[in-house]
Amino acid sequence: MYTKQVKSKTINTETKPKPLNNKAAGQSELPLKDRFLLAVVNGDIGRVENSGVIVSLKEFKVYFSDITSDYINSFLPAATIEPGQRSVTNTRYVFRVKKGVYLVHPEVLEEYRL
């Protein structure tokens, strides 16, 4: 618990406020899918190639270093579109190019572009 001065009165709070970082305010409150796709659209992660945006698992882990659970290791593999399929679903929207490298489906990025 810590004490905070607000408009000339002191209040006690249970947790400290989250520090601001260079990521968009409130973005850490979004589901990881949305955070990931926004980072790709904003050009924070991934590289644009002829086939689309390529993201490596290593780059993904560095960018989302605030996630400390094993979910960070399984997120992209779990979002991989099954071999032979071409369309996106709510939970499957990347293609596995090779081990640790993923191509983001262009259709899923359209809804995140402004």
N, C-alpha and C positions, 0 to 999 in steps of 0.2 A: 504494500500500500504506500502511496506517496501523496503529498499535499500539493494542491495547485491553486494559484491565485486567479480568480475570475471576477471581473467587475467589482473590485474592492471587497470581495468576501472569499474566504478560504473554503474549499471543498476537499473531501477525501475521495479518492477513486481507487478502485481495486487493481486496475492494470495501467501501465504506462501507455501513452499514445504511441502508435506506430511511427517510426521515423520516416521522413519523406526520402525517397530515392529518385533516381533519374527515370524511373518508369512512370507511366501515366498514373495520376492519383486515382485510387479506387480500382485500378486494373487487377491488383492482387486479390480483390474480392470476387472476380469473375471465375467461372469454371476454367480449368486448364485448357480445354478445347478452345474457348474464346480467347484466352490470353495468348495461346500459341498462334492462332490464325491472325489475330491482330498484330502480333510481332512480325509475322511473315509479310502481311500486307504493308506494314510500316517500314519494312526493310531492315528491321533490327536483327533478324536471323535469316539464314538461307541465302542462296545465290541464284540469280535468275539465269536460266539457260534456255536454249531453244525449246526444250520440252516442257519448261515450267520452272517452278521454284524447287530447288533441291536443298534439303536440310539434313545435316548429319546428326546422329544421336549424341555425339560428343558436344557439338555446338549447342544442341537443345539442352543438355545437362548444365552447361556453363551458364546459359542465359537464364534458366530457371533454377539457379542454385539455391533459391529460397525454399525449394521443396526438398525435404530431407528424407522422405519415406521412399520405399522401393517403387512407388508408383512412377517415379521419374524414369526408371528403367523399362517399365512395361507400357508406358503411354503410347509411344509411336508404334511399337509392334501390335498393340491392341487396336490401333486405328487403321491398320493396313487392310486394304481391299483384297479380298480373296483372289487368288490366281484365276485368270479367265474372266473375271468381272471387270466392267469398265465404269459403272455408274457409282455415284457416291450415296452413302446413307448417312443417317444422323451420327453414327458411331464409326463409320469407315470412310476415310477421305484422303488417305495417302497410299501411294504405291511403294513397295519395297524395291529399290533399284539394285542394291547389293547389301551385304551385311553392314548395318549401321548407317545406311544412306537411304533417304526417303524422298519421293517426289510428291509434292502437294497437288491434289487434283484441282485443276483450274476452276471448275464449277463451284467448289466450296468457297473459293476466295472471292468470288463475285459478290456474295452477300455481305462481305466484310469491307468491301471497297466503298468509299464515299462518293 
